[in-house]
């Protein structure tokens, strides 16, 4: 088995088309900045190129904790799946918590592991459930050569795979076709206060319906 981790890779240009957190969103012409039910603009969190487009993730940070950004059905978060062509930096609203303090580059790192391995088995819970691929991969990254204090915080999430320890009844349905959405990415808060995405200390989950080009976000 293998997991594609997203690793913090230092600063990045605010309008980079490479994977990143922070900066300004790239969107097609006519894009309108999403607004929460509280009336404030959402904050742009991440630009994630994927096989069939770009995932663009927004959460409300106008009054952290007041709006339900952890709920897939809430207007306090939005996920867009844009085509790769014709994207351009968009105008940022003049007021509200719209941008992260810093832009962080993301590089991908594939962690391969054997779920039958004794070390992987130790990471499973006491009820002998299936080892969680994302959890094991994060632990594996911490043990990679060059280990240093806080290294595991460099993991900004993962691309693809399966949602880590998420109950089936929390899997979102597409708001357009009502079909099951496909898991796309995990998001972690980040390494420092300056670069962090505020997820309330939780793990974020990004889902997508590729047929409808709809997205959804929730936390654990």
Buried (B, 14 or more C-beta within 10 A) or exposed (E): BEBBBBBBBEBBEBBBEEBBBBBBBBBEEEBEBBBBEBEBBBBBBBBBBBEEBBBBBBBBBBEEEEBBBBBBEBBBBBBBBBEEEEBEEBEBBEEBBBBBEBBBBBBEBEBEBEBEEEEBEEBBEEEEEEBBBBBBBBBBBBEEEEEEEEBBBBBBBBBBBBBBEBEEEEBBBBBEEEEEBEBBBBBBBBBEEEBBBBBEEBBBBBBBBBEBBBBBBBBB
